[in-house]
Amino acid sequence: MSERAAPFYCPYCGDEDLRPNEQGHGAWECRACGRAFQLKFLGLLAPEPQGSQSNSAGGEEI
């Protein structure tokens, strides 16, 4: 298995000064804005059948 993927920039301020956070797997902290965040893989999306209608945001309506 390969090494974990690292984010390239903070999702809040866009800075690239990120460090792993001690909260656990997938947790990162941004030194520029002082925020901590966690990344989590949710899974693969099933392909939509041909001709199906979806909402304007591109996903299924909840």
C-alpha positions in Angstrom: 0.0 0.0 0.0 1.2 3.5 -0.8 1.9 6.3 1.6 -1.1 8.6 2.6 -1.8 11.5 0.3 -1.2 15.0 1.7 -3.3 18.0 0.9 -1.5 20.7 -1.1 -3.2 23.7 0.5 -5.6 24.7 3.4 -9.2 24.5 2.4 -10.0 27.7 4.4 -7.2 30.2 3.6 -5.4 28.5 0.7 -1.9 28.6 2.3 0.5 25.7 1.8 2.1 25.6 5.3 0.4 22.4 6.5 1.6 20.0 9.1 0.1 16.7 10.3 -2.0 17.1 13.4 -1.8 14.8 16.4 -5.5 14.1 16.3 -4.9 11.1 14.1 -5.0 9.8 10.6 -6.0 12.5 8.0 -5.8 15.4 10.5 -3.9 18.5 9.4 -3.2 21.9 10.8 -2.6 25.1 8.9 0.1 27.3 10.4 -1.1 30.4 8.5 -4.7 30.6 9.8 -4.4 28.3 12.8 -7.2 26.0 11.7 -7.2 22.2 12.0 -9.1 20.0 9.7 -9.5 16.3 8.8 -9.7 14.6 5.4 -11.7 11.5 5.0 -12.3 9.3 2.0 -16.0 8.5 1.8 -15.9 6.0 -1.1 -16.5 5.8 -4.8 -19.7 7.1 -6.4 -21.8 4.8 -8.5 -22.1 5.8 -12.2 -25.5 7.3 -13.1 -27.5 5.3 -15.7 -27.8 6.8 -19.2 -30.5 9.4 -19.4 -31.1 9.9 -15.7 -32.0 13.3 -14.3 -30.0 14.9 -11.5 -30.3 18.2 -9.7 -28.4 21.3 -10.8 -25.6 20.8 -8.3 -24.6 17.6 -10.1 -25.6 15.1 -7.4 -28.6 13.3 -6.0 -31.2 15.2 -4.0 -31.3 14.2 -0.4 
